[in-house]
């Protein structure tokens, strides 16, 4: 094993991203429920609004706590990997910033707008971190001489960049559109953001899996 620290670190990052995926799904579902709750309130459907409100709160709180755990694990993984690959050192600070924002989101889980803003900022931090980690894995692939991982990093970087930008835009629209009569659009955008986030995580996890295999050979 040429890079034992990176092998352990990437393994932890892989686990953290699985937790982050679960948190992203919960956040996406919460966004959809929040839009439904708003629509129910506008149509005076008190029962529907109450049920959606409780479900949204539980999902938001659970997602926030899970994301904090995932980010702590990611920090440990990035620190370990940085011992074998210097490009991961700059990722440490960005991940710590993302963790702080995620903690703020958890604290304001009952305040929907502030929670949404904090989660959106956290999502941007995680997105940039993902791109930097892909580049770092590419560097490890060059040192190991694994052309398959190098090529996969190049293609996945472009694909995840495109998907991630669209998903983030959809999420931001979901935050601000509920203030106008566009409930149907908000629900549609929330679904789009959720689907794109899941696709992005699946692509990223497949790359991390290959990186784990490369480093453990």
C-alpha positions in Angstrom: 0.0 0.0 0.0 1.7 3.2 -1.3 -0.5 5.7 0.5 -1.8 4.2 3.7 -3.0 7.5 5.2 -4.9 8.4 2.0 -6.5 4.9 1.9 -7.9 5.4 5.4 -8.9 9.0 4.7 -10.7 8.3 1.4 -12.5 5.4 3.2 -13.8 7.9 5.8 -14.8 10.4 3.2 -16.7 7.7 1.4 -18.6 6.9 4.6 -19.3 10.6 5.3 -20.7 11.1 1.8 -23.2 8.2 2.3 -24.4 10.0 5.5 -24.5 13.3 3.5 -26.6 11.6 0.8 -29.1 10.5 3.4 -29.2 14.1 4.8 -29.6 15.5 1.3 -32.6 13.2 0.6 -34.2 14.3 3.9 -33.5 18.0 3.2 -35.1 17.6 -0.3 -38.2 15.9 1.0 -38.4 18.6 3.7 -38.3 21.2 1.0 -41.2 19.5 -0.9 -43.2 19.2 2.4 -42.6 22.9 3.1 -44.0 23.8 -0.3 -47.0 21.6 0.3 -47.5 23.2 3.7 -47.4 26.6 2.2 -49.9 25.6 -0.5 -52.2 24.0 2.2 -52.0 27.2 4.3 -53.1 29.3 1.2 -56.1 27.0 0.6 -57.0 27.0 4.4 -56.2 23.3 4.7 -55.2 23.4 8.4 -54.9 19.7 8.8 -52.6 19.3 5.7 -50.5 22.3 6.8 -50.1 20.9 10.3 -49.1 17.4 9.2 -46.6 18.8 6.6 -45.2 21.2 9.2 -44.4 18.4 11.7 -42.9 16.2 9.0 -40.8 19.1 7.7 -39.4 19.9 11.2 -38.5 16.3 11.9 -36.7 15.9 8.6 -34.9 19.2 8.8 -33.7 18.5 12.3 -32.6 15.0 11.5 -30.9 16.1 8.3 -29.0 18.9 10.1 -27.7 16.5 12.8 -26.7 13.9 10.2 -24.9 16.4 8.1 -22.9 17.7 11.1 -21.8 14.1 11.8 -20.9 13.6 8.1 -18.9 16.7 8.0 -16.9 15.9 11.2 -16.1 12.5 9.7 -15.1 14.1 6.4 -12.8 16.5 8.2 -11.0 13.5 9.8 -10.8 11.8 6.4 -9.5 14.9 4.6 -6.8 15.5 7.4 -5.7 11.8 7.0 -5.5 12.0 3.2 -3.6 15.3 3.3 -0.7 13.5 4.9 -0.1 11.7 1.6 -1.5 14.3 -0.8 -0.8 18.0 -0.2 -3.8 19.2 -2.3 -6.2 18.0 0.4 -4.7 20.5 3.0 -6.7 23.5 1.6 -9.9 21.4 1.7 -9.6 21.1 5.5 -10.5 24.8 6.1 -13.4 24.8 3.6 -14.8 21.7 5.3 -14.5 23.3 8.7 -16.4 26.4 7.4 -19.1 24.1 5.9 -19.4 22.3 9.3 -19.8 25.7 11.1 -22.6 26.7 8.7 -24.2 23.2 9.1 -24.2 23.7 12.9 -25.9 27.1 12.4 -28.5 25.3 10.2 -29.1 22.8 13.0 -29.5 25.5 15.6 -32.1 27.4 13.5 -33.9 24.2 12.4 -37.2 25.7 13.6 -36.8 28.9 11.6 -37.5 27.7 8.1 -36.0 30.6 6.1 -32.8 30.8 8.1 -32.4 27.1 8.0 -32.8 27.0 4.3 -30.2 29.8 3.8 -27.7 28.0 6.1 -28.3 24.7 4.3 -27.9 26.3 0.9 -24.5 27.9 2.0 -23.5 24.6 3.5 -24.4 22.9 0.2 -22.2 25.3 -1.8 -19.3 24.6 0.6 -19.8 20.8 0.2 -20.1 21.1 -3.5 -16.8 23.0 -3.9 -15.2 20.5 -1.5 -16.4 17.7 -3.7 -14.8 19.2 -6.7 -11.5 19.8 -4.9 -11.5 16.2 -3.6 -12.1 14.9 -7.1 -9.0 16.9 -8.3 -7.1 15.5 -5.3 -8.0 12.0 -6.2 -6.9 12.7 -9.7 -3.5 13.7 -8.3 -3.3 10.5 -6.4 -4.2 8.6 -9.5 -1.3 10.2 -11.4 1.1 9.2 -8.6 -0.2 5.7 -8.6 -0.3 5.5 -12.4 -4.0 4.5 -12.5 -5.3 5.8 -15.9 -8.8 4.6 -15.2 -9.1 6.7 -12.1 -7.5 9.7 -13.8 -9.9 9.5 -16.7 -12.9 9.0 -14.4 -11.9 12.1 -12.3 -11.7 14.2 -15.5 -15.2 13.1 -16.7 -16.9 13.1 -13.3 -15.5 16.6 -12.5 -17.3 18.1 -15.6 -20.5 16.1 -15.1 -20.8 16.8 -11.3 -19.9 20.5 -11.9 -22.9 20.8 -14.3 -25.3 18.8 -12.2 -24.3 20.6 -9.0 -24.8 24.1 -10.4 -28.3 23.3 -11.7 -29.2 21.6 -8.3 -28.0 24.6 -6.3 -29.9 27.1 -8.5 -33.1 25.0 -8.1 -32.5 25.0 -4.3 -32.1 28.8 -4.2 -35.3 29.3 -6.2 -37.1 27.1 -3.7 -36.1 29.4 -0.9 -37.3 32.6 -2.4 -40.3 31.6 -4.6 -42.6 30.6 -1.7 -43.0 34.4 -1.1 -45.0 34.6 -4.3 -48.0 32.5 -5.6 -45.9 29.8 -7.3 -46.4 26.8 -5.2 -46.5 24.4 -8.1 -43.2 25.7 -9.5 -41.6 25.5 -6.0 -42.6 21.8 -5.6 -41.3 21.0 -9.1 -38.0 22.7 -8.4 -37.7 20.9 -5.1 -38.2 17.6 -6.8 -35.6 18.5 -9.5 -33.1 19.6 -6.9 -33.6 16.3 -4.9 -33.2 14.1 -8.0 -30.1 16.0 -9.2 -28.5 15.8 -5.7 -29.1 12.0 -5.6 -27.5 11.6 -9.1 -24.6 13.8 -8.1 -23.9 11.7 -4.9 -24.2 8.4 -6.8 -21.6 9.6 -9.3 -19.3 10.9 -6.6 -19.6 7.8 -4.5 -18.7 5.6 -7.5 -15.5 7.6 -7.9 -14.7 7.4 -4.2 -15.2 3.7 -4.4 -12.7 3.4 -7.2 -10.3 5.6 -5.3 -10.6 3.3 -2.3 -9.9 0.2 -4.4 -6.9 2.0 -6.1 -5.3 3.0 -2.7 -5.9 -0.4 -1.1 -4.3 -2.4 -3.9 
